[in-house]
Amino acid sequence: MADSESDEDLKRAIKLSLQAHQPEVQTDKQPTEREIINLDSDDGSTTDDLPEEVVAQGNKSIQPEPPPPMGILGLDRKAMEQERLARKRRASISPPPPRKVPKISSPPREAPTATLSNDQKLESISSTQPSRLAFPDGVVKKTWAFGHPRQDDVKLEEVLERHDLNLAVLSSFQWDAEWLLRKINTKTTQLVFVMQADTDEVKAQYRRETAAMKNLRLCFPAMEGQINCMHSKLMLLSYPTHLRIVVPTANLVPYDWGETGIMENMVFLIDLPRLPADHEACDYEMTQFGQDLIYFLQATGLDQTIISSIHHFDFSATRNMAFVHTIGGAHTGKGEPWRRTGYCGLGRAVSQLGLASEKPLAIDYVTSSVGSLNMDFLLMLYLAAQGDDGLKEFNGRYLSVKKNPGHQWFRMKDELKKQVKERFRIYFPSEETVKASKGGPESGGTICFQRKWWQSDTFPKELLRDCKSQRAGMLMHNKIIYVRPQYDPNSLFPSPPNAWAYIGSANCSESAWGKLVTDRKEKQPKLNCRNWECGVVIPLQPTTTTEPGVESTKESAGALSIFEGSIPIPMQHPGTEYKGTQQPWFSSE
């Protein structure tokens, strides 16, 4: 697979996130067994919250002091131990008054504690927690950016809402754990980090470095065989009244969340209310979104107790959207698992949402990394966006092997490729755009592309557009796909009824979306995926009215601007074509 050469860029990005410090091994002793936790967990702490982190202003926030020596996760263990001892001394001098904390489910068997009755649980929650949810229908926002006016954006602190956060399951490719933990009340919040660890040695190192944090667990998705990158970004945030599901394009590092003012991302958030204490959603009651989320979490190896507790929340608000993913590895055999993930899973989700379309599509793909693209791969993505589960192109490829040039597939393929060339745009910054950005070329290390791919005869250069932010001087780490069918001027709707957007971790590459091949042994389809990814598909709700005195036209209704007001459009569009000697940003040079 040509895309395997992206390993160099991925390894470089990993180095950027892990710091240049050598790990300090304290002990070889294995961490002790920790109590079972789930989305209903609350450690019942009676201590006061730590003071809020003071947000640095001006140059101090952009040019922080050099950090002290840290371990591989970026944890300053000496400072953490000093803080723990200080808390212990304070508690011994003046213990805070005890308070009752509502328990939503029975306590873990390993750590039995007193529980409240169901009436007490509901009464305690209703008397101390607001019933209004911040994001009941789901919303997409830009990340906040230092130095820019606040408009339809969100800070990480606003996402986490630390004061009543019971449990946080966090997944990321890059980590700055010390920075992250300052934004969470680590005394009252149970934590699970889902992260990449290529070898048992690295897993053991991570566990040793976090052994002192009894409320932190680590989850390591499989990285065997062809799997190259655990790239998914996902948050499951459990509160007394609801579960917040967050799908960002950002890693858990300060520059991705706008604290340096040089990089922007996008975030999907939705709040799902807790079901009554005596009710648990059965599998058949769970929406397809919920089912696919659970399927993905099970594949990552997340603790089953946490996964099971997802059934304690009402997923009905997700019935008109989809959770899509790429699960690393080979998918074939019983149950046709290849249909549920990668670009095949994307096509399946589009079809299940009733968004499938035989009409030509207009697609705008904003990406922070570009793989070794060719028209065959883009055709697979294009068909998936139409609602195909991968078989149309797969069967066509099989016919090519059989050398049946007269088959109608080949005429169809030529027409589809023509549509791709005319209607598929890929947004990636030029060298000039990166150099002229606020952070300059030093800030472009996680925006990845290689010159040899650009110079390949099969790379579709005519599809690339210079990606420039609407916020002047900022670079993007976004991964967004805007899709809308060809507009029918006779339609009653001023916007295409089957328009939708994807927001998630998947860049425009075969590594991110996979490839359907033939299993030589089983003689059936097999999907090969090199990455772990996840995202959401959000339909654009059609409207039947326009502003008084304003007539909708074919051009305006079919343009990318139809998403404005529903899903932010972070880049300048339609984007400038690459011409003459202009070239994309090559991160490895």
C-alpha positions in Angstrom: 0.0 0.0 0.0 1.5 3.3 -1.1 0.0 5.1 1.9 2.3 3.1 4.2 5.0 5.7 3.5 3.0 8.1 5.7 4.6 6.3 8.7 7.5 8.9 8.5 5.1 11.8 9.0 3.2 10.0 11.8 6.3 9.1 13.7 7.5 12.7 13.4 4.1 13.9 14.8 4.5 11.5 17.7 7.9 12.9 18.6 6.4 16.4 18.7 3.8 15.3 21.2 6.0 13.2 23.5 8.6 15.9 24.2 12.3 15.4 24.0 12.7 14.1 27.6 14.0 10.6 28.5 11.5 8.6 30.6 12.3 8.3 34.2 11.5 4.8 35.6 10.6 4.9 39.3 10.0 1.2 39.8 9.4 -2.0 38.0 6.5 -2.9 40.3 3.2 -3.5 38.5 0.4 -1.1 39.5 -2.1 -2.5 41.9 -5.6 -3.5 40.7 -7.9 -0.6 40.5 -11.6 -0.6 41.3 -14.1 -1.0 38.4 -15.4 2.3 37.1 -18.2 3.1 34.7 -20.0 6.1 33.3 -22.0 6.2 36.5 -18.9 6.3 38.7 -18.4 9.0 41.3 -15.6 8.6 43.8 -17.6 10.3 46.6 -14.7 12.6 47.5 -15.5 15.0 50.3 -12.6 17.4 49.6 -12.9 20.8 48.1 -12.1 21.4 44.4 -8.7 22.7 43.5 -8.5 26.4 42.6 -9.2 27.1 38.9 -6.2 27.3 36.7 -5.1 30.8 36.1 -5.1 31.5 32.3 -1.9 33.2 31.3 -2.2 36.3 29.2 -0.1 37.9 26.5 3.3 36.5 25.7 3.3 34.2 28.7 0.6 32.1 27.2 2.4 31.9 23.9 5.9 31.5 25.2 5.7 29.3 28.3 8.6 28.6 30.5 10.6 25.5 29.8 8.9 22.5 31.5 10.7 20.4 34.2 11.9 17.0 33.3 8.9 14.7 32.7 8.1 11.1 31.8 6.9 9.8 28.5 3.3 11.0 29.1 4.4 14.5 30.0 3.7 14.0 33.7 5.7 16.0 36.2 5.7 13.3 38.9 7.7 15.2 41.5 5.3 18.2 41.4 2.3 15.8 41.4 3.6 14.1 44.6 4.3 17.4 46.3 0.7 18.5 45.5 -0.7 15.2 46.9 1.2 15.6 50.1 0.1 19.2 50.4 -3.5 18.2 50.0 -3.0 15.5 52.6 -1.6 18.1 55.1 -4.5 20.4 54.5 -7.0 17.6 55.0 -5.4 16.6 58.3 -5.6 20.2 59.6 -9.1 21.2 58.5 -11.2 18.5 56.9 -14.1 19.8 54.9 -17.6 18.8 56.0 -18.9 15.5 54.6 -21.4 15.6 51.8 -23.5 13.0 50.1 -22.8 12.2 46.5 -25.5 10.5 44.5 -24.8 7.1 43.1 -26.6 6.3 39.9 -25.8 2.6 39.8 -24.7 -0.1 42.2 -21.2 0.2 43.4 -18.4 -2.0 42.0 -18.1 -5.4 43.7 -14.4 -4.8 44.4 -15.1 -1.7 46.5 -18.5 -2.0 48.2 -19.9 1.2 49.6 -23.1 2.5 51.0 -25.7 3.4 48.3 -28.7 5.6 48.2 -32.2 4.3 47.4 -33.6 5.1 44.0 -35.8 7.9 45.4 -32.8 9.4 47.2 -30.7 9.3 44.0 -33.3 11.2 41.9 -34.0 13.7 44.7 -30.3 14.3 45.2 -29.7 14.9 41.5 -32.7 17.1 40.9 -31.9 19.3 43.9 -28.2 19.9 43.0 -28.0 19.7 39.2 -29.6 21.8 36.5 -31.9 19.9 34.2 -31.1 21.9 31.1 -28.6 20.4 28.8 -26.1 22.6 27.0 -26.1 20.6 23.7 -29.3 18.5 23.6 -29.5 18.3 19.8 -25.8 18.1 19.0 -23.7 21.0 17.7 -20.5 21.6 15.8 -18.2 24.5 16.9 -14.8 25.8 16.1 -12.2 25.6 18.8 -11.4 28.9 20.6 -8.3 30.8 19.3 -6.2 33.1 21.5 -6.1 36.6 20.0 -9.3 36.2 18.0 -12.8 37.4 18.8 -15.1 34.7 20.3 -17.7 33.6 17.8 -19.4 30.2 17.8 -16.4 28.6 19.4 -15.6 26.5 22.5 -12.7 26.2 24.9 -11.5 22.8 26.2 -12.5 24.0 29.7 -16.1 24.5 28.4 -16.1 21.1 26.9 -14.9 19.3 30.1 -16.9 21.3 32.7 -14.8 19.9 35.4 -16.8 20.7 38.5 -19.3 17.8 38.3 -17.4 15.6 35.9 -17.6 12.0 37.2 -15.8 10.1 34.5 -13.8 11.1 31.4 -12.8 8.6 28.7 -10.4 10.4 26.5 -8.9 9.3 23.2 -6.2 11.1 21.3 -3.2 10.7 19.0 -1.0 13.4 20.6 -1.0 14.1 24.4 0.2 16.8 26.8 -1.0 15.1 29.9 0.4 17.6 32.4 -1.5 20.4 30.6 -4.6 18.3 30.3 -4.7 17.2 34.0 -4.7 20.9 35.1 -8.1 21.2 33.4 -9.6 18.3 35.3 -10.3 17.8 39.0 -8.3 14.7 39.4 -9.5 14.2 42.9 -13.1 13.7 42.0 -13.0 12.5 38.3 -12.2 9.0 37.2 -10.1 9.0 34.0 -9.4 6.6 31.2 -6.9 7.4 28.5 -7.2 5.6 25.2 -3.9 5.9 23.6 -1.4 4.4 21.2 1.3 2.0 22.5 3.1 0.0 19.8 4.9 -2.5 22.1 4.5 -4.2 25.5 7.5 -2.2 26.7 5.8 1.1 25.9 2.6 -0.1 27.6 4.6 -1.0 30.7 6.4 2.4 30.7 3.1 4.2 30.5 1.6 2.2 33.4 4.6 2.8 35.6 4.5 6.5 35.0 0.8 6.7 36.0 0.8 4.1 38.7 0.5 6.7 41.4 -2.7 8.0 39.9 -5.2 5.5 41.3 -8.2 7.1 39.5 -6.5 6.8 36.0 -6.6 3.8 33.8 -5.0 3.3 30.4 -6.5 1.5 27.4 -4.4 0.4 24.5 -6.2 -0.5 21.2 -4.5 -3.2 19.2 -1.5 -2.2 17.1 -0.5 -5.5 15.6 0.1 -6.4 12.0 -0.7 -3.7 9.5 -2.0 -1.2 12.1 0.1 1.9 12.1 -1.7 4.7 14.1 -4.3 5.1 16.8 -5.5 8.4 15.4 -9.1 8.6 16.8 -10.2 11.5 18.9 -13.1 10.9 21.2 -14.4 12.0 24.6 -17.1 10.3 26.8 -17.8 12.7 29.7 -20.2 11.5 32.4 -22.0 13.9 34.7 -24.8 13.3 37.3 -27.5 14.2 34.8 -26.1 13.3 31.4 -23.4 11.9 29.1 -21.6 14.3 26.8 -20.1 12.7 23.7 -17.4 14.8 22.1 -15.8 14.2 18.7 -13.0 16.7 18.1 -10.5 17.0 15.2 -8.1 18.2 17.9 -5.5 16.3 19.8 -5.1 16.8 23.6 -2.4 19.4 23.2 -2.6 23.2 23.9 -2.0 24.4 20.4 -4.8 22.3 18.9 -7.2 23.9 21.4 -6.2 27.5 20.5 -4.1 28.4 23.4 -1.2 29.6 21.2 -3.5 31.2 18.6 -1.9 29.5 15.7 -4.0 26.3 15.0 -7.7 25.7 14.8 -9.9 22.7 15.0 -13.6 21.7 15.0 -15.6 19.9 17.7 -18.9 18.0 17.7 -20.7 17.9 21.0 -24.0 16.3 22.2 -25.5 15.9 25.7 -27.6 12.7 26.3 -29.8 12.7 29.4 -29.5 10.0 31.9 -32.4 7.5 31.9 -34.4 6.9 35.1 -32.5 4.9 37.6 -34.7 1.8 37.2 -34.3 1.8 33.4 -31.6 0.5 31.1 -31.9 0.8 27.3 -32.0 -2.6 25.6 -30.0 -3.2 22.5 -33.1 -2.9 20.3 -33.8 0.5 21.9 -30.4 1.9 21.1 -30.1 4.0 18.0 -27.7 3.1 15.2 -25.4 5.8 16.4 -25.3 4.2 19.9 -24.8 0.7 18.5 -21.9 1.8 16.3 -20.3 3.7 19.2 -20.5 0.6 21.4 -19.1 -1.5 18.5 -16.1 0.8 18.2 -15.5 1.0 22.0 -15.5 -2.8 22.2 -13.0 -3.0 19.4 -10.6 -0.6 21.3 -10.6 -2.9 24.3 -12.3 -0.4 26.7 -13.5 -1.9 30.0 -16.8 -3.6 29.4 -18.2 -2.1 32.6 -17.9 1.4 31.1 -19.4 0.2 27.8 -22.3 -1.4 29.5 -23.1 1.8 31.4 -23.7 3.6 28.1 -27.1 1.9 28.2 -28.1 4.2 31.1 -28.4 7.1 28.8 -31.1 8.2 26.3 -29.6 8.2 22.7 -32.8 9.3 21.0 -31.3 12.6 20.0 -28.8 10.8 17.8 -31.4 9.0 15.7 -30.8 11.3 12.7 -27.0 11.2 12.8 -24.3 8.5 12.6 -21.2 7.6 14.4 -18.6 6.3 11.9 -15.2 4.8 12.5 -12.2 3.0 11.1 -11.0 0.1 13.2 -7.4 -0.9 12.6 -6.7 -4.3 11.1 -8.2 -6.7 8.6 -12.0 -7.2 8.6 -13.5 -10.2 6.9 -15.4 -13.4 7.6 -18.7 -14.1 9.5 -21.1 -11.2 9.8 -19.2 -9.2 7.1 -17.5 -6.8 9.6 -16.0 -5.0 6.7 -19.4 -3.3 6.1 -19.3 -1.6 9.5 -16.0 0.4 9.4 -13.8 2.4 7.1 -15.2 3.9 4.0 -17.5 0.9 3.7 -19.0 1.9 7.1 -19.3 5.5 5.9 -21.3 4.4 2.9 -23.5 2.2 5.1 -24.2 5.1 7.5 -25.1 7.5 4.6 -27.6 4.9 3.3 -29.1 4.1 6.7 -29.7 7.8 7.3 -31.6 8.1 4.0 -28.9 10.3 2.5 -28.0 8.0 -0.4 -28.1 9.6 -3.8 -27.4 8.6 -7.4 -27.0 12.3 -8.3 -23.6 13.8 -8.9 -22.1 15.1 -5.6 -20.2 18.2 -4.7 -17.6 17.3 -2.1 -15.3 19.7 -0.2 -12.8 17.8 2.0 -10.7 19.8 4.5 -7.8 17.7 5.7 -4.6 18.3 7.7 -2.8 15.3 6.1 -2.8 14.1 2.5 -1.9 10.6 1.6 -0.7 9.1 -1.7 -3.9 9.9 -3.5 -5.1 8.7 -6.9 -8.4 8.7 -8.7 -9.2 5.1 -7.8 -9.1 5.9 -4.0 -11.1 9.1 -4.5 -13.7 7.1 -6.5 -14.1 4.8 -3.5 -14.7 7.8 -1.2 -17.1 9.4 -3.7 -19.2 6.2 -4.0 -19.3 5.9 -0.2 -20.5 9.5 0.0 -23.3 8.4 -2.4 -24.3 5.6 0.0 -22.4 2.7 -1.4 -20.9 0.1 1.0 -17.8 -0.5 -1.1 -19.1 -3.3 -3.3 -19.8 -1.3 -6.4 -16.1 -0.4 -6.9 -14.9 -3.7 -5.5 -17.0 -5.7 -8.0 -15.8 -3.4 -10.8 -12.2 -4.1 -9.8 -13.0 -7.8 -10.0 -14.3 -7.4 -13.5 -11.1 -5.7 -14.4 -9.2 -8.7 -13.3 -11.4 -10.9 -15.4 -10.7 -8.6 -18.4 -14.2 -7.9 -19.4 -13.9 -4.5 -20.9 -17.3 -4.5 -22.4 -19.1 -4.5 -19.1 -21.2 -1.4 -18.3 -19.2 -0.8 -15.1 -16.3 0.6 -17.2 -18.6 3.2 -18.8 -20.0 4.0 -15.4 -16.5 4.3 -13.9 -15.5 6.8 -16.5 -18.5 8.9 -15.8 -17.9 8.7 -12.1 -14.3 9.8 -12.4 -15.4 12.7 -14.5 -17.7 13.7 -11.7 -14.9 13.4 -9.2 -12.6 15.6 -11.3 -15.3 18.3 -11.6 -16.9 18.3 -8.2 -14.4 17.0 -5.6 -12.2 19.6 -3.9 -9.4 18.9 -1.3 -8.3 21.7 1.0 -4.7 21.7 2.1 -2.4 24.7 2.8 0.2 25.8 0.4 3.8 26.5 1.4 3.1 30.2 1.2 0.1 30.0 3.5 2.0 28.1 6.2 5.0 30.5 6.0 2.7 33.5 6.2 0.7 32.1 9.2 1.0 33.5 12.7 3.2 30.6 13.8 5.2 30.4 10.6 6.7 27.2 9.3 7.5 26.0 12.8 3.8 25.6 13.4 3.2 23.3 10.4 4.7 20.1 11.9 1.4 18.3 12.2 0.2 19.2 8.7 1.6 16.4 6.7 2.3 15.8 3.0 5.2 14.5 1.0 6.7 15.9 -2.2 7.1 12.6 -3.9 3.3 12.0 -3.7 2.6 15.5 -5.1 5.0 14.8 -8.0 3.5 11.4 -8.8 1.9 11.1 -12.2 -1.3 9.6 -10.6 -1.8 12.4 -8.0 -4.9 14.4 -8.9 -3.4 17.9 -8.6 -6.3 19.6 -10.2 -8.5 18.8 -7.1 -6.2 20.5 -4.5 -7.1 23.9 -3.1 -5.1 26.2 -0.9 -6.6 26.0 2.6 -6.8 29.4 4.2 -8.6 30.1 7.4 -11.5 32.5 7.8 -9.5 33.6 10.9 -6.5 35.5 9.5 -3.1 33.8 10.0 -4.4 30.6 11.5 -3.6 27.1 10.3 -6.0 24.2 10.4 -5.9 20.7 11.9 -9.5 20.1 10.7 -10.9 17.0 9.1 -14.3 17.9 7.6 -16.2 16.7 4.6 -19.1 18.7 3.2 -21.3 16.8 0.8 -24.3 17.9 -1.2 -26.0 16.4 -4.3 -26.5 18.2 -7.5 -29.3 20.7 -6.9 -32.6 20.3 -8.7 -33.9 23.8 -9.6 -37.5 22.5 -9.6 -37.2 21.3 -6.0 -39.4 22.8 -3.3 -36.3 22.9 -1.0 -33.9 25.9 -1.4 -31.1 23.6 -0.2 -30.3 20.0 -1.3 -32.3 17.7 1.0 -29.5 15.1 1.2 -26.7 17.4 2.1 -24.5 16.3 5.1 -21.1 16.8 6.7 -18.5 14.6 8.4 -16.5 15.8 11.3 -13.9 13.6 12.9 -10.3 12.3 12.9 -10.0 10.9 9.4 -7.7 12.7 7.0 -7.9 12.2 3.2 -5.8 9.1 2.9 -6.2 5.4 2.4 -4.7 4.8 5.8 -7.6 6.6 7.4 -10.4 5.0 5.4 -9.0 1.6 4.4 -9.3 -0.5 1.2 -11.5 -3.4 0.3 -9.6 -6.3 -1.2 -10.2 -10.0 -1.7 -9.3 -12.4 1.1 -7.1 -14.9 -0.8 -8.0 -17.7 1.7 -11.7 -17.1 2.2 -12.3 -15.7 -1.3 -14.5 -12.9 0.0 -14.2 -9.2 0.7 -11.7 -8.0 3.3 -11.2 -4.5 4.4 -7.6 -3.5 5.4 -7.3 -0.5 7.7 -4.0 0.9 9.0 -5.5 3.5 11.4 -8.0 3.9 14.2 -10.4 6.8 13.4 -13.8 8.0 14.4 -16.2 10.8 13.4 -19.9 11.7 13.0 -22.1 12.2 10.0 -24.6 15.1 10.5 -27.4 15.7 7.9 -28.1 19.3 7.0 -31.8 19.9 7.8 -33.6 21.2 4.7 -35.6 24.3 4.8 -38.7 25.2 2.8 -38.6 28.9 3.2 -36.2 31.7 2.5 -36.0 35.2 3.8 -38.8 37.6 2.7 -38.0 39.1 -0.7 -35.0 36.8 -1.3 -35.3 34.2 -4.1 -33.2 31.1 -3.8 -31.2 30.4 -6.9 -29.6 27.2 -8.2 -26.1 28.6 -7.6 -26.7 29.7 -4.0 -28.7 26.7 -3.0 -26.0 24.3 -4.3 -23.0 26.2 -2.9 -21.0 25.3 0.2 -22.6 28.3 1.9 -25.7 26.3 2.5 -24.0 24.9 5.6 -23.5 28.3 7.1 -25.6 28.7 10.3 -25.7 25.0 10.8 -22.1 23.7 10.5 -19.2 26.2 10.6 -17.1 26.6 7.4 -13.7 27.4 8.7 -11.9 27.9 5.4 -12.1 30.5 2.6 -14.1 28.9 -0.2 -14.2 27.8 -3.0 -10.4 28.0 -2.5 -7.6 28.9 -4.8 -6.3 26.3 -7.3 -2.6 25.4 -7.3 -1.1 27.0 -10.4 2.3 27.4 -11.9 5.1 26.8 -9.4 2.9 27.0 -6.4 3.2 23.9 -4.3 1.6 22.4 -1.1 3.3 22.5 2.3 5.7 19.6 2.7 6.1 19.0 6.4 9.2 16.8 6.1 11.3 19.4 4.4 
